[in-house]
Amino acid sequence: MYPKQYLEYLYEFHYTRDYFECHEVLEDFWKNETEMKRNSVWTGLIQLAVGLYHYRRGNIVGAKKLIDSCYEKLWKHQGDLIQLGLSNQRLIDLISTIQYQIQNNVPYKSVDLPIVNKKLQDRLCRLAIQKDNQAEYAYQVSDERIVHRHLKEFRDDI
């Protein structure tokens, strides 16, 4: 029902807060499994993760640009959000709140995507348990390897 990479994205988004990995997983799916439309729901979700990555690191200019772009994309794909098991209105409201917080220099705080499909929630919980993670979301991440993952010193693939 849901692409494996989407479940991985949700896992990384909620359980590890590794937004860089969210980007990697979903971008790979977008490039290899879709028509690669630049204004798709997938690019909106990728931009959300990357925007939060920049926001958490204090790159306000980058965060604002990406969150604004993701808002536009996901606003246009609310039907797709519903198909992906998310509350479209709550997600749009959440992104709007993030825009406000960035604009007003409110410190970053982890957020949860509004998953409303019970089967999706159950699959995500099972995935977390399978990965030896507790069935609880992470809220604050202090691991510098996750917070600054794009930097050369924290990359394994360079």
DAWO-V198481 format. One line per field, one symbol per residue. ss: DSSP state (H for helix, E for strand, - for the rest). A space follows every 10 residues. Layout:
ss: ???
//
This chain:
ss: ---HHHHHHH HHHHHH--HH HHHHHHHHHH HHH------- HHHHHHHHHH HHHHHHH--H HHHHHHHHHH HHHHHH-HHH HHH--E-HHH HHHHHHHHHH HHH------- ----E--HHH HHHHHHHHHH ---------- ---HHHH--- -HHH----
//
